[in-house]
């Protein structure tokens, strides 16, 4: 599909896509239920005994450290893809909307993507109840946030939609996107292969930028 910058809208996952590691997994294993408890959550999810939404609430709710302590640990040990800041600047320079869609939490996204450093970036994520690790989900969907709805709405407005993602919460939006970039070696790439969803596998946002620029031609 030929892409037009004037019609493009890019949507990106956060955990494991913009960040180099999943922040919720990191916090749950380091400050919450621990590696064994996290593996138990994953088993319950695989067996269908808990939904992803329930697993998120279980894992995050096990954290007992203050948010400031968790934030300091995240900043020290979980970085972001170095290709993301230049990619975000590229989108701003070309007037391409860039929206972060996360099954995680706005408070954590804000640690990495403050508005003053990423002007114009839209963030749609779940929230934490102030002063607690209690989850306030955006909707009643299995992940607490129906990411695919944002892409469907954009397409109804005539936008060409691009999804950048890596995990299971990106599977439904991938089916709704015009173009998918799936992180190599991660579950979304395997899901796209199984379902026959065309995708371009990438290592970093440098690859996403190159791929989009090539599709937009000389003006990209």
N, C-alpha and C positions, 0 to 999 in steps of 0.2 A: 504494500500500500504506500503510495507517495504521501509524504508528510508535508504539512504546511505550518510554518512557525506561528502564523496568525490564528490557527485553529487548535494548536497543540495544548494539552494540559498533562503535566507529568505528576504521577502519584508515586510516592515511595514509602515502603515499610521503614520502620525505625530499627528495632532490635535485630541485630545480626545482618542488617543491610546498611544502614548509616553507621551504626556502631559495629565494632569489630567482633564483639561478643554480645550475647543476649543479656541485657542488664537485669532482667527479672530472674533468670536462671542463676546469674552471679550472686544476686542478693539472697535468694532463697537458700542456696548452698552454703554461702559464707556467713549469713547473719540470721538464717531462719531454720528450717527443718533439716538442713544438712544434706550431704550427697545421698545418703540412704533414703531419707524422706522424699527427696526430689525424685529418685528412681521409683519410689512407690507411687508418687503422683503420676508419673509417666505410664506406669503399668495400669493404673486405674483408668487412665485416658484411653490407652490401647484397647482395653477390655470393654470399653463403653460404659463403665460404671460411673464415670464422671465426665461432664462436658469440659471443653477447654476453658469456658468461663468459670466453672467450679474449681478447676485445677489452679487457675490464676488466683482466685480468691483464697484457696487453701494455702498455696505457696507464699503469696505476699502477706497473708494474714499471720503467717508464722514468724515474721520478722519482729524482733523486739527492740532493736537498736533505734535510737532517735533518727529522724530523717537526716539531720545534719551529719551524723556519723556515717550513714549510708552514702550520702552524697560525696563526702570526702573520699571514701573508699572507691566509689565508682570513678571519680575524677582521676584518682591515682593509678587505677589498674585497668580500666576499660576505656579505650580510645575510640575515635571515630575514623572511618575510612578517609585517608588524606585526600582522596579525590572528590569528596563531597563538597567542601567549601568552594573550590573552583567551579564545580558543576552548578551549584546554587547561584553563583555570580553569573555564570553563562546564561542561566534561565532568566535572571533579572534583566540582564543586558538586552535580551531579545524579547522581553515582554511575555515570556512563557510562564503561566501559572505553575507553581510547584507546591504540592500539598503532601504533608506527611500524614500517613494513615497508620495508626498504631493500636494494637490490642494491649499495649502497655499504658503508661500514664503520663499525662501532660507535665506533671511536676518533674518527672525524670527526663523527658524530652527537653524541657526547658533548661536543664543543667548543661546540655550540650549545644543547644540551638537557641541561644537567647535572641530576642527580636532585634536588639541593637547590632548584632553581628550578622543576622540573617534577615534583613528587611524584606517584607513582602511574603515571607514564608508562612503558609497556613498550616496549622497543626490540628489534627482531629484525633483525639485519643480519649481513653478513659480518664477518670480523675480519682484522687485519693480524698477521703473525707479529712478535712483539715485537722492536723495534729495526730492522725492515726494512719495505720496501714489498711484501713477498711476501704474496699473497692466501691466506687460509684461508677457503674457501667453506663455507656452511652445508650444502649438499647437492650432488648431481650434476646439478641442473637446468641449463638453458641459461644462466640468469642467475646461477647459483651460489646462488640462494635462491628457492625455490618459494613466492612470496607467496600464491598462490591457496590453498595448503594450509591456511593460517591461517584464511581465511574459510570454507572448507569445514568445518573442524573446529568453528568457532564456530556455524555453522548447524546442525551435528549436535547441538549442545548447546541448540538452540532459540533462539539469538540472531538478531536482525535485524542484518544487516551493512551498514555504510556504508563505501564506499571513496572516498578523496580522492586523486587522482593526476594525472599529466601525461604520462607517457612510455610507451615500449614495454614496460617491465618491469611496467606496470600493466594490460596488456591481459588477461592470464589472470585476475587477481583481479577485474577489472571484470565478467567473464562469470560469476563466482561470487557477486557482491554483490547484495544486495536493492536498494541505491540507490547510484548513482555520481555523484560530483562530479568533473568533468574540467576542468582549467584551459583557459580559452578560448584558441584559437589554437595549442594544443600537440597532439602526435601522438595522445594518448589520445582527445581529443574527436573527431578525424577518424576514428579507428578505431571508436569507438562509433557514429558516423553510418553508416559503411560496413557494420557488422555488425548494425545495427538494435538496438543496446543503448541503452536509455533512459538518458539522463544529463542532469544539470543542469550547464551550463557556468558557471564562476565566475572572478572576477578575483583575489579574495583570500579568506582564511579569514573575513573579516567576512561575505562572501556565504554561505559554508558555514554559519556560525552562524545567519544569518537564515533560510536555507532549512530547516535542521533544526528551529529553534525554531517556525517556522510549521507544520511537519508534526506537531510534538508538541502543538500547541494551546496554550491558556492556561498550562498547567503548564510548557511548554518555555521 
